[in-house]
Amino acid sequence: MNINEYLNKKVISKSWLPGFGVFEREVRRFFAVPAQTILAPVGSSIIYFALFGLSIGKMLSTGHNSILTHGYNYITFLIPGIMAMEIINAGIQNPMSSIMISKWTGTIVDMLMAPLTPFAMWFAFVCGAIIRSLIVGIAVYFSGSLCSGTFIFFNPIPLVAAIILATGIFGSLGIAAGAICKSWEQIGIILSFIIQPLVFFSGVFFSFNSFPEWIQFIRFLNPIFYIVCMFRYSMLGVSDTTPLISFGVSSIFLIISSVIAIQVLKSGFGLRS
């Protein structure tokens, strides 16, 4: 090993120490505001469970309409979908808001001056988002179980894999959006006009097979559809597509979004301005 290779190796190894610092800061940040990170998603999920369960849940519990929920009680059917939705929101908002706050306060300079590689920075942000998503997922699971009156016995291995994939995809997109966006208004536009429509056209509230034929093509382009399928398969054993396709396509989306986020961090676009 020559001297250049040795120095490069030492720089790479040292980049993980400030990377861990970024991860610790992310975890401390969302633990400091539990009302926003935990109570808010739990409250919104309970509203969904109560509103849909009390209004249209009874109509879908019997008869041929039960095909829309794969034969499950409607609130039970909702639990994986609401979990996926809240985890996606937590995954994209955690790094996006953190980077935006750092840009507005000027503390982003400290991160850029640290011996931190783009990959280490991406990994730290995504890991912080995964911790938050796990907490949100557990909270939504218990709130949904209490509303439905029964606890789902899920398969933990594919469910944890689904959480990591979902958070990795949208955490990476959150990193890129936080770096590129110049105002909170632009962040709101992304959440309201891109993320929310994708959520509602993903099968969170009903099986996507209930949608008209002419709109079925949307699911093949919607990463949230495959995420919902992963969650529903992991928890209920049913899905609108096969597990191999949902996990495989989600892995491809993760690779693409990760490359985009790392390239944005590497270029410094929106961070050094």
VODO-805146 format. One record per residue: residue number from 1; x, y, z of N, C-alpha, C, O, CB in turn. Coordinates in steps of 0.05 Angstrom, whole numbers, plus 5000, padded with zeros to 4 digits. Glycine has a CB too. Example, Ala and Ser with C-alpha at 12.3 -4.5 7.8 and 13.67 -1.06 7.14 Angstrom:
2
 tiza n.east n.north n.up ca.east ca.north ca.up c.east c.north c.up o.east o.north o.up cb.east cb.north cb.up
    1   5264    4886 5156    5246     4910  5156   5264    4934 5156   5285    4934 5169    5226     4911  5181
    2   5257    4955 5142    5273     4979  5143   5258    5001 5157   5268    5023 5161    5282     4988  5114
END
This chain:
273
 tiza n.east n.north n.up ca.east ca.north ca.up c.east c.north c.up o.east o.north o.up cb.east cb.north cb.up
    1   5017    4976 5000    5000     5000  5000   5018    5025 5000   5035    5028 5017    4981     5000  5025
    2   5014    5043 4980    5030     5067  4979   5018    5088 4998   4997    5084 5010    5032     5078  4950
    3   5032    5111 5000    5024     5131  5019   4997    5144 5012   4982    5151 5030    5045     5153  5020
    4   4991    5147 4986    4966     5159  4978   4942    5141 4985   4922    5150 4995    4965     5164  4947
    5   4946    5115 4981    4924     5096  4988   4920    5096 5019   4898    5094 5028    4931     5068  4978
    6   4942    5098 5033    4940     5098  5063   4926    5123 5072   4909    5122 5090    4968     5097  5075
    7   4933    5146 5061    4920     5171  5069   4890    5171 5062   4873    5180 5078    4934     5195  5056
    8   4884    5161 5038    4856     5160  5030   4840    5142 5049   4818    5148 5056    4853     5149  5001
    9   4852    5119 5057    4839     5101  5075   4834    5115 5102   4813    5111 5114    4855     5076  5079
   10   4854    5130 5112    4851     5143  5138   4830    5165 5136   4815    5169 5156    4878     5156  5146
   11   4828    5179 5114    4807     5200  5111   4780    5188 5111   4761    5198 5124    4812     5216  5085
   12   4777    5165 5097    4751     5152  5096   4743    5142 5123   4720    5145 5131    4752     5129  5076
   13   4763    5130 5138    4756     5120  5165   4749    5142 5183   4731    5139 5200    4779     5104  5176
   14   4763    5165 5181    4757     5188  5199   4730    5201 5193   4718    5214 5210    4779     5209  5197
   15   4720    5197 5168    4694     5209  5161   4671    5197 5176   4650    5209 5177    4690     5206  5131
   16   4675    5173 5187    4652     5161  5201   4648    5172 5229   4626    5170 5240    4657     5131  5204
   17   4669    5185 5241    4665     5197  5267   4646    5221 5266   4627    5222 5281    4692     5206  5279
   18   4651    5241 5248    4631     5262  5245   4605    5252 5234   4584    5264 5239    4642     5284  5228
   19   4606    5230 5219    4581     5218  5209   4563    5208 5232   4539    5212 5232    4587     5195  5190
   20   4576    5196 5252    4562     5188  5276   4551    5212 5291   4530    5211 5303    4579     5171  5294
   21   4566    5234 5291    4557     5258  5303   4532    5269 5290   4514    5278 5304    4579     5279  5303
   22   4531    5268 5264    4507     5276  5249   4483    5258 5257   4461    5268 5261    4511     5276  5219
   23   4488    5232 5258    4467     5214  5265   4457    5219 5293   4433    5220 5298    4477     5185  5263
   24   4475    5223 5312    4467     5229  5340   4451    5255 5342   4432    5257 5357    4492     5230  5358
   25   4460    5275 5326    4445     5300  5326   4417    5297 5316   4398    5309 5327    4460     5321  5309
   26   4414    5280 5295    4387     5276  5284   4369    5262 5304   4346    5270 5307    4389     5258  5258
   27   4380    5242 5318    4363     5228  5337   4356    5246 5361   4333    5246 5369    4379     5203  5348
   28   4375    5261 5371    4370     5280  5392   4350    5301 5384   4333    5310 5400    4396     5293  5402
   29   4351    5309 5359    4333     5331  5349   4304    5322 5350   4287    5337 5360    4341     5339  5321
   30   4298    5298 5339    4270     5291  5339   4260    5280 5366   4236    5280 5371    4265     5270  5317
   31   4279    5271 5383    4270     5264  5410   4264    5289 5427   4250    5287 5446    4292     5247  5424
   32   4276    5312 5419    4271     5336  5434   4243    5348 5429   4234    5364 5444    4292     5357  5427
   33   4230    5339 5407    4203     5349  5400   4185    5324 5396   4176    5320 5374    4204     5367  5375
   34   4179    5309 5418    4163     5285  5415   4134    5291 5405   4122    5274 5392    4161     5271  5441
   35   4124    5315 5411    4097     5321  5402   4095    5322 5371   4075    5314 5360    4088     5348  5413
   36   4117    5330 5359    4118     5332  5329   4125    5305 5317   4114    5298 5296    4137     5353  5321
   37   4143    5291 5329    4154     5266  5316   4137    5241 5323   4136    5223 5307    4182     5262  5325
   38   4124    5240 5346    4110     5216  5354   4080    5221 5357   4063    5207 5345    4121     5206  5380
   39   4073    5242 5373    4044     5247  5378   4029    5255 5353   4006    5248 5349    4041     5267  5400
   40   4042    5271 5336    4028     5280  5311   4021    5257 5293   3997    5256 5285    4046     5300  5297
   41   4039    5239 5286    4031     5217  5268   4012    5198 5282   3994    5187 5269    4055     5201  5260
   42   4014    5194 5308    3995     5177  5323   3968    5189 5322   3948    5176 5318    4005     5172  5352
   43   3966    5215 5327    3941     5229  5327   3927    5228 5300   3903    5223 5298    3944     5258  5335
   44   3943    5233 5278    3931     5232  5252   3922    5204 5244   3902    5200 5231    3951     5243  5231
   45   3938    5184 5253    3930     5156  5246   3904    5148 5261   3888    5134 5250    3952     5137  5254
   46   3901    5157 5286    3877     5151  5301   3853    5164 5287   3831    5152 5286    3879     5160  5330
   47   3856    5188 5277    3835     5201  5262   3827    5185 5238   3803    5182 5232    3843     5230  5254
   48   3847    5175 5223    3841     5159  5200   3826    5133 5208   3806    5126 5195    3867     5151  5185
   49   3836    5120 5228    3824     5095  5237   3795    5100 5246   3777    5085 5239    3840     5082  5260
   50   3791    5121 5262    3764     5126  5272   3745    5135 5250   3723    5126 5248    3765     5147  5294
   51   3755    5154 5233    3738     5165  5212   3730    5144 5192   3706    5141 5186    3752     5188  5198
   52   3749    5130 5181    3743     5110  5160   3729    5085 5172   3711    5074 5161    3768     5102  5145
   53   3739    5078 5196    3728     5054  5209   3699    5057 5216   3683    5039 5213    3743     5046  5233
   54   3692    5081 5227    3664     5085  5236   3645    5092 5213   3621    5087 5215    3663     5107  5256
   55   3656    5103 5191    3639     5112  5169   3635    5090 5148   3612    5082 5143    3650     5136  5156
   56   3656    5081 5136    3653     5062  5113   3663    5034 5120   3661    5016 5104    3668     5072  5089
   57   3675    5031 5144    3685     5005  5151   3664    4984 5152   3668    4961 5144    3699     5007  5178
   58   3640    4991 5163    3618     4972  5165   3608    4963 5138   3600    4940 5134    3595     4983  5181
   59   3609    4980 5118    3599     4973  5091   3618    4954 5077   3609    4939 5060    3596     4998  5074
   60   3643    4954 5085    3663     4937  5072   3669    4911 5088   3685    4895 5079    3688     4952  5068
   61   3655    4908 5110    3661     4885  5127   3647    4859 5118   3655    4837 5126    3654     4891  5155
   62   3626    4862 5103    3611     4839  5095   3605    4841 5065   3607    4862 5053    3584     4836  5111
   63   3597    4818 5053    3588     4818  5026   3611    4820 5006   3634    4816 5013    3570     4840  5021
   64   3603    4825 4981    3623     4825  4959   3642    4848 4961   3664    4848 4949    3610     4825  4932
   65   3634    4869 4976    3652     4893  4979   3678    4886 4995   3697    4901 4994    3638     4915  4993
   66   3677    4863 5009    3701     4856  5025   3725    4850 5007   3747    4848 5017    3695     4832  5043
   67   3721    4846 4981    3743     4841  4963   3761    4866 4962   3785    4863 4955    3733     4834  4935
   68   3750    4890 4968    3766     4914  4967   3787    4914 4990   3807    4928 4988    3749     4938  4970
   69   3782    4898 5010    3801     4897  5033   3812    4869 5036   3822    4861 5057    3786     4905  5059
   70   3812    4853 5014    3822     4826  5014   3809    4808 5036   3821    4790 5046    3853     4826  5019
   71   3784    4815 5043    3769     4799  5062   3774    4806 5091   3762    4793 5108    3776     4771  5058
   72   3791    4826 5096    3797     4833  5124   3778    4855 5134   3766    4869 5118    3826     4842  5127
   73   3775    4856 5161    3762     4879  5173   3776    4904 5164   3800    4905 5161    3763     4876  5204
   74   3760    4925 5159    3771     4948  5145   3793    4962 5162   3814    4970 5151    3749     4968  5139
   75   3789    4965 5188    3810     4977  5205   3835    4961 5205   3857    4971 5204    3799     4982  5233
   76   3832    4934 5206    3855     4917  5205   3870    4920 5178   3894    4920 5177    3847     4887  5209
   77   3854    4922 5157    3866     4927  5130   3881    4953 5129   3901    4956 5114    3844     4925  5109
   78   3871    4973 5143    3883     5000  5142   3910    5001 5156   3927    5017 5149    3864     5020  5154
   79   3914    4985 5177    3938     4988  5194   3964    4987 5178   3980    5005 5181    3938     4965  5214
   80   3968    4968 5160    3994     4968  5144   3996    4993 5126   4017    5004 5123    3996     4943  5127
   81   3973    5001 5114    3974     5024  5096   3980    5050 5111   3996    5066 5102    3948     5027  5082
   82   3967    5054 5134    3972     5078  5150   4000    5078 5161   4013    5099 5162    3951     5081  5173
   83   4010    5055 5169    4038     5053  5178   4057    5061 5156   4075    5077 5161    4044     5024  5187
   84   4052    5051 5132    4069     5058  5109   4068    5088 5104   4089    5100 5099    4061     5042  5084
   85   4044    5099 5105    4041     5128  5099   4056    5145 5119   4070    5163 5112    4012     5135  5099
   86   4053    5139 5145    4065     5155  5166   4096    5151 5166   4111    5169 5171    4054     5147  5193
   87   4105    5127 5159    4134     5122  5158   4146    5137 5134   4169    5147 5137    4140     5092  5156
   88   4132    5138 5112    4142     5153  5089   4144    5182 5096   4164    5196 5090    4123     5148  5065
   89   4123    5193 5109    4123     5221  5117   4146    5227 5137   4160    5247 5134    4097     5229  5130
   90   4150    5209 5156    4173     5213  5175   4199    5211 5160   4218    5226 5166    4171     5192  5197
   91   4202    5192 5142    4227     5188  5128   4235    5211 5111   4259    5218 5110    4225     5163  5111
   92   4216    5224 5097    4223     5246  5080   4226    5272 5095   4242    5289 5088    4203     5249  5057
   93   4209    5276 5116    4210     5301  5130   4234    5304 5149   4243    5326 5153    4184     5304  5146
   94   4244    5282 5160    4265     5284  5179   4291    5296 5167   4300    5316 5178    4272     5256  5191
   95   4302    5285 5146    4326     5298  5135   4320    5324 5121   4337    5342 5120    4340     5279  5116
   96   4297    5326 5108    4290     5350  5093   4288    5374 5112   4300    5395 5106    4264     5346  5078
   97   4274    5371 5134    4272     5393  5153   4298    5399 5167   4304    5422 5172    4250     5388  5173
   98   4314    5378 5172    4339     5382  5186   4358    5399 5168   4372    5417 5178    4352     5355  5193
   99   4360    5392 5143    4378     5406  5124   4368    5435 5120   4384    5453 5119    4380     5392  5097
  100   4342    5438 5118    4331     5465  5114   4337    5483 5139   4344    5506 5136    4301     5464  5109
  101   4333    5472 5163    4339     5487  5187   4369    5494 5188   4376    5516 5196    4331     5471  5212
  102   4386    5475 5181    4415     5480  5181   4423    5502 5161   4440    5518 5166    4431     5454  5174
  103   4409    5502 5138    4414     5523  5118   4405    5550 5128   4419    5570 5124    4400     5517  5092
  104   4382    5551 5141    4371     5577  5150   4387    5588 5174   4390    5612 5177    4342     5574  5158
  105   4397    5570 5191    4412     5579  5215   4442    5583 5209   4457    5594 5225    4408     5560  5238
  106   4451    5573 5186    4479     5575  5179   4497    5553 5190   4521    5553 5185    4489     5601  5188
  107   4485    5534 5204    4501     5512  5216   4509    5491 5195   4524    5473 5201    4486     5499  5239
  108   4498    5494 5171    4505     5475  5150   4535    5478 5143   4547    5459 5133    4488     5479  5124
  109   4547    5501 5149    4575     5506  5144   4592    5487 5160   4612    5476 5150    4583     5535  5150
  110   4585    5482 5185    4600     5464  5202   4600    5436 5191   4621    5422 5192    4588     5463  5231
  111   4578    5427 5179    4577     5401  5168   4593    5399 5142   4607    5378 5137    4547     5393  5162
  112   4593    5420 5126    4608     5420  5102   4638    5421 5106   4654    5410 5091    4600     5443  5084
  113   4647    5433 5128    4675     5436  5135   4686    5411 5149   4710    5407 5150    4680     5460  5152
  114   4669    5394 5159    4678     5370  5172   4689    5350 5152   4680    5350 5129    4654     5357  5189
  115   4707    5333 5160    4718     5312  5142   4697    5290 5138   4700    5267 5147    4744     5300  5153
  116   4676    5297 5124    4653     5280  5121   4648    5275 5092   4643    5293 5076    4627     5293  5134
  117   4649    5249 5083    4644     5243  5055   4614    5244 5049   4598    5241 5068    4655     5214  5049
  118   4607    5249 5024    4578     5249  5017   4564    5223 5025   4541    5224 5034    4575     5254  4987
  119   4577    5200 5022    4565     5175  5029   4560    5174 5059   4538    5165 5068    4582     5152  5020
  120   4580    5182 5075    4576     5181  5104   4554    5200 5113   4539    5194 5131    4603     5189  5118
  121   4552    5224 5100    4531     5242  5107   4504    5231 5100   4485    5232 5116    4536     5269  5092
  122   4502    5219 5076    4476     5207  5068   4469    5184 5087   4446    5182 5096    4479     5195  5039
  123   4488    5168 5094    4483     5145  5112   4474    5154 5140   4456    5142 5151    4509     5127  5115
  124   4486    5176 5150    4479     5186  5176   4450    5197 5176   4435    5191 5195    4498     5208  5185
  125   4443    5212 5156    4416     5223  5154   4395    5200 5151   4374    5201 5164    4414     5242  5130
  126   4401    5181 5134    4382     5159  5130   4379    5142 5155   4356    5134 5162    4391     5141  5106
  127   4401    5137 5169    4399     5121  5194   4383    5136 5215   4367    5124 5230    4427     5115  5205
  128   4386    5162 5217    4370     5178  5235   4341    5176 5228   4324    5174 5246    4379     5207  5236
  129   4335    5177 5202    4307     5175  5193   4295    5148 5199   4272    5145 5205    4305     5182  5163
  130   4312    5127 5197    4302     5100  5202   4295    5097 5232   4274    5084 5238    4324     5079  5195
  131   4310    5108 5250    4304     5107  5278   4277    5120 5283   4260    5109 5297    4325     5120  5296
  132   4273    5143 5271    4247     5157  5275   4224    5141 5263   4203    5139 5274    4249     5185  5262
  133   4229    5129 5239    4208     5113  5226   4200    5089 5242   4177    5082 5244    4217     5105  5198
  134   4220    5076 5255    4214     5053  5272   4196    5061 5295   4177    5047 5302    4240     5040  5282
  135   4203    5083 5308    4187     5093  5330   4158    5099 5321   4139    5092 5334    4200     5118  5343
  136   4156    5113 5299    4130     5120  5288   4114    5095 5280   4090    5093 5286    4132     5139  5263
  137   4128    5076 5268    4114     5051  5260   4103    5036 5284   4081    5026 5283    4133     5034  5245
  138   4119    5034 5305    4110     5020  5329   4086    5035 5341   4066    5022 5350    4133     5018  5350
  139   4087    5061 5343    4065     5077  5354   4040    5074 5338   4018    5070 5349    4073     5106  5356
  140   4042    5075 5312    4018     5072  5295   4007    5043 5296   3983    5040 5296    4025     5079  5265
  141   4025    5024 5298    4016     4996  5301   3998    4992 5326   3977    4980 5325    4040     4977  5302
  142   4008    5003 5349    3993     4999  5374   3967    5015 5373   3946    5006 5383    4010     5008  5397
  143   3968    5040 5362    3943     5055  5360   3923    5042 5342   3899    5042 5348    3949     5084  5351
  144   3932    5031 5319    3913     5017  5302   3902    4992 5314   3879    4985 5310    3927     5011  5276
  145   3919    4977 5329    3910     4953  5342   3889    4959 5363   3870    4943 5366    3934     4938  5354
  146   3893    4981 5378    3873     4988  5398   3847    4996 5385   3826    4990 5396    3884     5011  5415
  147   3848    5010 5362    3823     5018  5349   3809    4993 5337   3784    4993 5336    3830     5038  5326
  148   3824    4974 5327    3811     4950  5315   3804    4929 5336   3788    4911 5330    3830     4938  5294
  149   3815    4931 5359    3809     4912  5380   3824    4886 5378   3818    4867 5393    3780     4906  5381
  150   3844    4884 5361    3860     4860  5358   3888    4867 5349   3892    4887 5335    3847     4840  5337
  151   3907    4850 5357    3935     4855  5350   3943    4836 5327   3937    4812 5328    3954     4851  5374
  152   3955    4847 5306    3964     4832  5283   3990    4818 5289   4009    4831 5299    3966     4849  5258
  153   3991    4792 5284    4016     4777  5288   4031    4778 5261   4026    4762 5243    4011     4748  5297
  154   4050    4797 5259    4064     4802  5234   4090    4786 5233   4100    4776 5253    4069     4832  5230
  155   4101    4786 5209    4127     4774  5204   4149    4795 5207   4150    4813 5191    4129     4760  5176
  156   4165    4794 5228    4183     4817  5234   4205    4822 5214   4212    4845 5209    4196     4813  5261
  157   4215    4801 5201    4238     4804  5183   4230    4820 5158   4243    4840 5152    4249     4777  5174
  158   4209    4812 5143    4202     4828  5120   4191    4856 5128   4194    4875 5112    4181     4814  5104
  159   4179    4858 5152    4168     4884  5160   4191    4904 5166   4190    4927 5157    4151     4881  5185
  160   4212    4895 5179    4235     4912  5184   4249    4919 5158   4258    4942 5154    4256     4898  5203
  161   4251    4900 5140    4262     4905  5113   4245    4926 5098   4256    4943 5085    4264     4879  5097
  162   4219    4924 5101    4201     4943  5088   4205    4971 5099   4206    4991 5084    4172     4935  5091
  163   4208    4973 5126    4213     4999  5138   4239    5011 5129   4240    5035 5123    4213     4996  5169
  164   4260    4995 5128    4286     5005  5119   4285    5014 5090   4296    5035 5083    4308     4983  5122
  165   4272    4998 5073    4271     5005  5045   4254    5031 5041   4263    5049 5027    4258     4983  5028
  166   4231    5033 5054    4214     5056  5052   4228    5081 5062   4228    5102 5048    4187     5052  5067
  167   4241    5079 5085    4255     5102  5096   4279    5109 5080   4285    5133 5076    4263     5097  5125
  168   4293    5089 5069    4316     5094  5053   4309    5109 5027   4323    5128 5019    4330     5069  5046
  169   4287    5101 5015    4279     5114  4990   4271    5143 4995   4282    5161 4982    4255     5099  4978
  170   4253    5148 5014    4243     5175  5018   4261    5192 5036   4260    5216 5034    4215     5174  5030
  171   4278    5179 5052    4298     5194  5066   4318    5205 5047   4327    5228 5050    4312     5176  5087
  172   4326    5189 5027    4345     5199  5006   4332    5222 4990   4345    5242 4984    4353     5176  4988
  173   4307    5219 4983    4293     5240  4968   4291    5265 4986   4292    5288 4976    4266     5231  4958
  174   4287    5261 5012    4286     5284  5030   4312    5298 5032   4312    5323 5034    4277     5274  5058
  175   4334    5284 5031    4361     5296  5031   4364    5314 5006   4373    5337 5008    4383     5275  5033
  176   4357    5302 4983    4360     5317  4958   4342    5342 4958   4350    5364 4950    4354     5299  4934
  177   4317    5338 4967    4298     5361  4967   4307    5382 4987   4305    5406 4981    4270     5351  4974
  178   4316    5374 5010    4325     5394  5030   4349    5410 5020   4352    5434 5026    4333     5380  5056
  179   4366    5397 5004    4389     5412  4993   4381    5430 4971   4391    5453 4969    4410     5392  4984
  180   4363    5421 4954    4356     5436  4930   4337    5459 4936   4340    5481 4925    4344     5418  4908
  181   4317    5454 4953    4296     5474  4958   4308    5498 4973   4326    5496 4989    4274     5462  4975
  182   4298    5522 4966    4308     5547  4977   4289    5559 4997   4296    5579 5010    4314     5566  4955
  183   4265    5548 5000    4246     5560  5019   4227    5537 5029   4225    5516 5017    4229     5582  5005
  184   4214    5543 5051    4195     5524  5062   4170    5522 5044   4157    5501 5045    4186     5533  5091
  185   4165    5542 5028    4143     5540  5009   4147    5519 4989   4129    5504 4981    4138     5567  4996
  186   4172    5517 4979    4179     5496  4960   4177    5468 4973   4168    5449 4960    4207     5500  4949
  187   4184    5466 4999    4181     5441  5013   4151    5433 5015   4144    5410 5010    4193     5443  5042
  188   4134    5453 5021    4105     5448  5022   4094    5439 4995   4076    5423 4995    4091     5473  5031
  189   4104    5450 4974    4095     5443  4947   4101    5413 4942   4085    5399 4931    4107     5460  4925
  190   4125    5405 4949    4133     5377  4945   4115    5358 4961   4106    5338 4950    4163     5372  4953
  191   4110    5365 4986    4094     5348  5003   4065    5347 4994   4052    5326 4995    4096     5357  5032
  192   4054    5370 4986    4026     5372  4980   4019    5363 4951   3998    5350 4947    4017     5401  4983
  193   4036    5368 4932    4030     5363  4904   4044    5339 4892   4039    5332 4869    4035     5388  4888
  194   4062    5327 4907    4076     5304  4897   4072    5280 4916   4062    5259 4907    4107     5309  4894
  195   4079    5283 4941    4078     5261  4960   4049    5253 4966   4042    5229 4965    4092     5268  4986
  196   4032    5272 4972    4004     5266  4979   3989    5252 4956   3976    5232 4962    3990     5291  4987
  197   3990    5262 4931    3977     5247  4910   3988    5219 4906   3972    5200 4901    3980     5262  4884
  198   4014    5215 4909    4025     5188  4907   4014    5170 4929   4010    5146 4924    4056     5189  4908
  199   4010    5181 4953    4000     5165  4975   3971    5157 4970   3965    5133 4974    4001     5181  5001
  200   3955    5175 4960    3926     5168  4956   3922    5150 4932   3902    5136 4930    3910     5194  4952
  201   3941    5149 4913    3940     5131  4890   3959    5107 4894   3971    5098 4875    3946     5146  4864
  202   3962    5098 4918    3980     5075  4924   3966    5051 4936   3978    5030 4939    4002     5084  4942
  203   3940    5054 4942    3926     5031  4955   3928    5032 4985   3924    5011 4997    3937     5006  4945
  204   3933    5055 4997    3934     5057  5026   3907    5051 5038   3905    5036 5058    3944     5084  5035
  205   3886    5062 5027    3859     5060  5038   3842    5038 5026   3823    5029 5039    3845     5087  5035
  206   3848    5030 5002    3834     5008  4989   3854    4992 4972   3875    5003 4965    3810     5019  4972
  207   3846    4968 4966    3863     4953  4947   3863    4967 4920   3843    4977 4911    3852     4924  4943
  208   3887    4969 4908    3889     4983  4883   3873    4970 4860   3867    4982 4840    3918     4986  4874
  209   3866    4945 4864    3850     4931  4844   3822    4943 4842   3808    4938 4822    3848     4902  4851
  210   3814    4959 4862    3787     4972  4861   3787    4997 4844   3766    5007 4837    3778     4979  4889
  211   3811    5007 4836    3812     5030  4819   3804    5023 4790   3806    5000 4782    3840     5042  4819
  212   3794    5043 4775    3787     5037  4747   3810    5027 4730   3833    5032 4737    3775     5063  4734
  213   3804    5012 4709    3824     5000  4692   3842    5021 4679   3866    5017 4676    3812     4983  4671
  214   3831    5044 4672    3846     5064  4657   3868    5077 4674   3886    5090 4664    3828     5084  4645
  215   3866    5074 4701    3885     5087  4719   3904    5067 4732   3921    5074 4748    3870     5103  4740
  216   3901    5042 4724    3918     5021  4737   3947    5024 4731   3964    5015 4746    3909     4994  4727
  217   3954    5037 4709    3982     5040  4701   3998    5057 4721   4023    5055 4722    3985     5052  4673
  218   3984    5074 4737    3998     5091  4756   4014    5076 4776   4035    5084 4785    3978     5110  4770
  219   4003    5052 4784    4016     5038  4805   4044    5028 4798   4061    5025 4815    4000     5014  4813
  220   4048    5024 4771    4075     5014  4763   4096    5036 4765   4120    5030 4765    4073     5004  4734
  221   4087    5061 4766    4106     5084  4767   4108    5096 4795   4124    5114 4800    4097     5105  4748
  222   4091    5085 4813    4089     5097  4840   4104    5080 4860   4096    5058 4866    4059     5099  4848
  223   4126    5090 4871    4142     5074  4890   4126    5068 4916   4131    5048 4929    4167     5089  4898
  224   4107    5086 4923    4092     5082  4948   4074    5057 4945   4068    5044 4965    4076     5106  4955
  225   4064    5051 4921    4048     5028  4917   4063    5002 4925   4052    4985 4939    4039     5025  4887
  226   4088    5000 4917    4104     4976  4924   4110    4976 4954   4112    4954 4966    4130     4976  4907
  227   4114    5000 4966    4119     5001  4995   4094    4991 5010   4097    4976 5029    4126     5029  5003
  228   4070    5000 5002    4046     4991  5015   4042    4961 5012   4034    4948 5031    4021     5006  5003
  229   4049    4951 4989    4047     4922  4984   4066    4907 5003   4059    4886 5013    4054     4915  4955
  230   4090    4917 5007    4109     4905  5025   4098    4904 5054   4099    4883 5067    4136     4919  5025
  231   4087    4926 5063    4076     4927  5090   4052    4908 5093   4050    4894 5112    4068     4956  5097
  232   4035    4908 5073    4011     4892  5075   4017    4862 5074   4005    4846 5087    3991     4899  5052
  233   4037    4855 5058    4046     4827  5057   4058    4819 5083   4053    4797 5093    4065     4822  5033
  234   4075    4837 5094    4090     4830  5119   4071    4827 5143   4076    4812 5161    4110     4851  5125
  235   4048    4842 5143    4031     4842  5166   4006    4825 5162   3996    4813 5181    4023     4870  5172
  236   3995    4823 5137    3970     4809  5133   3974    4785 5115   3956    4768 5113    3950     4827  5121
  237   3996    4783 5101    4000     4761  5082   3986    4764 5056   3985    4745 5040    3992     4735  5095
  238   3975    4788 5050    3962     4793  5025   3974    4818 5012   3987    4834 5025    3931     4798  5029
  239   3971    4821 4986    3983     4843  4972   3971    4845 4944   3960    4825 4933    4014     4839  4970
  240   3973    4868 4932    3964     4872  4904   3985    4863 4884   3979    4863 4860    3957     4901  4900
  241   4008    4856 4893    4029     4845  4876   4045    4825 4892   4042    4823 4916    4047     4867  4864
  242   4062    4810 4878    4078     4790  4892   4100    4802 4909   4110    4824 4902    4090     4770  4872
  243   4107    4789 4931    4129     4800  4948   4155    4804 4933   4170    4823 4938    4134     4782  4972
  244   4161    4786 4915    4186     4789  4899   4187    4814 4883   4207    4828 4882    4190     4765  4881
  245   4164    4821 4871    4163     4846  4855   4164    4870 4873   4179    4889 4868    4137     4846  4838
  246   4149    4871 4895    4148     4894  4912   4174    4900 4925   4183    4922 4926    4126     4891  4934
  247   4188    4879 4936    4214     4883  4949   4235    4888 4928   4253    4905 4933    4221     4858  4965
  248   4234    4875 4905    4253     4880  4884   4252    4908 4872   4273    4921 4869    4250     4860  4862
  249   4228    4917 4865    4225     4944  4854   4232    4965 4875   4244    4985 4868    4196     4948  4844
  250   4225    4960 4900    4232     4979  4921   4262    4981 4924   4273    5003 4929    4219     4971  4948
  251   4276    4959 4921    4306     4959  4923   4317    4976 4900   4337    4990 4904    4317     4931  4922
  252   4305    4974 4876    4315     4990  4854   4310    5020 4859   4327    5036 4854    4300     4982  4828
  253   4286    5027 4869    4281     5054  4876   4300    5065 4897   4308    5088 4896    4252     5057  4886
  254   4308    5047 4916    4327     5055  4937   4354    5062 4925   4366    5082 4932    4330     5033  4958
  255   4363    5046 4906    4389     5051  4894   4388    5077 4878   4407    5093 4880    4396     5027  4874
  256   4367    5081 4863    4364     5106  4847   4364    5131 4865   4378    5150 4860    4339     5105  4829
  257   4347    5130 4886    4344     5153  4903   4370    5158 4919   4377    5181 4924    4321     5150  4923
  258   4383    5137 4927    4408     5140  4942   4430    5153 4924   4445    5170 4934    4418     5113  4952
  259   4432    5144 4900    4452     5156  4881   4446    5186 4877   4464    5202 4876    4452     5141  4854
  260   4420    5192 4874    4412     5221  4870   4421    5237 4895   4432    5259 4892    4382     5223  4865
  261   4414    5227 4919    4421     5242  4943   4451    5245 4947   4460    5267 4953    4409     5228  4968
  262   4466    5224 4942    4495     5226  4945   4508    5245 4925   4526    5260 4932    4508     5198  4943
  263   4497    5244 4901    4508     5263  4880   4501    5292 4887   4518    5309 4882    4496     5255  4853
  264   4477    5297 4898    4471     5324  4906   4489    5333 4929   4499    5356 4928    4441     5326  4915
  265   4494    5316 4948    4512     5323  4970   4540    5327 4960   4555    5345 4969    4511     5301  4992
  266   4549    5310 4941    4576     5312  4930   4580    5339 4915   4601    5351 4917    4582     5288  4912
  267   4559    5346 4900    4561     5371  4884   4559    5396 4902   4568    5418 4895    4540     5372  4863
  268   4546    5393 4925    4542     5416  4942   4520    5435 4932   4518    5458 4942    4567     5431  4946
  269   4505    5426 4913    4484     5443  4901   4463    5451 4922   4451    5433 4934    4471     5429  4876
  270   4459    5476 4925    4439     5486  4944   4450    5488 4973   4436    5499 4990    4415     5469  4944
  271   4473    5476 4978    4484     5476  5005   4505    5498 5009   4508    5508 5031    4496     5449  5011
  272   4519    5504 4988    4541     5524  4990   4533    5552 4981   4549    5570 4982    4565     5515  4973
  273   4508    5555 4973    4499     5581  4964   4492    5599 4987   4485    5622 4983    4475     5578  4945
END
